[in-house]
């Protein structure tokens, strides 16, 4: 059921089999599988999953090419709730390992918030990442095009930029390396530093060899209409026309709530085994938080893998078939 501030007290005294942090594709997939395994699940979601900003999922098997990511999430949540899973809109602030259970501290609401603590035997970290975007004086100007033809994923959207005039926006020389694999799809590439960093002579030579243009002047604004970016206006008023853009500026990982637990990381991502178990035996990481590809289809598979392994763990420990209600006793 959808939990509210008014119904919290009915659920804080029980121990869930699994608490899932994040209601994106990975978290919802995990929740659906867990409920089908007759395990008790609570998904806590802060809202605005990364896939929520995807305007069209062109590469997801079986879906019409113009399906928005938010529609997939809406249908996934309805599916999960139909299986009697619990769902709460809230922000996980901290997770404490109590030994046999985790104490998950949650803030509900932005103004006059309510605080609650939930407990679970297992934890799935599915809280994802958020991409860094070019820093302009008017950030709304960036949001106007992000997720439309201003892309953040080469693997997802390289095809969308084929043979187009593509701008690559980075925040370091290494971040601009994405221009070279992008060259598989289009030779018409312009790289932008937004005046934030220096480019080495060796890198300039590589760009010249490939015929790519480098623009180091600060960006005033993106230009376009109806969410379709058509170019960039620079600080001096000049305009560079583009048909698409690729932002390569890294991401913010939403995993601060795990800071008190000793886990293994690689460049910000959680290291997991093939079933998405982290270095802690009862914590799993799925979707963009873990080492691997950041794709909706991969995230959905991650959730299924983690849920299945947790079911195996619990089934082997308990050794008998359980009833759907026996799993949520305190």
Secondary structure as UniProt FT lines:
FT   TURN            5..7
FT   HELIX           8..10
FT   TURN            11..13
FT   STRAND          15..21
FT   HELIX           25..36
FT   TURN            37..38
FT   STRAND          41..45
FT   HELIX           50..53
FT   TURN            58..59
FT   TURN            61..62
FT   TURN            65..66
FT   HELIX           69..82
FT   TURN            83..84
FT   STRAND          86..89
FT   STRAND          91..97
FT   STRAND          102..108
FT   STRAND          114..125
FT   STRAND          129..131
FT   HELIX           139..143
FT   TURN            144..145
FT   TURN            147..149
FT   STRAND          150..151
FT   HELIX           154..157
FT   HELIX           159..161
FT   TURN            162..163
FT   STRAND          166..170
FT   HELIX           174..177
FT   HELIX           178..182
FT   TURN            183..185
FT   STRAND          189..192
FT   TURN            194..195
FT   HELIX           201..210
FT   STRAND          213..215
FT   STRAND          219..225
FT   TURN            226..227
FT   STRAND          228..234
FT   TURN            235..236
FT   STRAND          239..241
FT   STRAND          244..248
FT   STRAND          251..253
FT   HELIX           256..258
FT   TURN            259..260
FT   STRAND          265..266
FT   TURN            267..268
FT   STRAND          269..270
FT   TURN            274..275
FT   TURN            281..282
FT   STRAND          283..285
FT   HELIX           287..289
FT   HELIX           296..318
FT   TURN            324..325
FT   HELIX           326..328
//
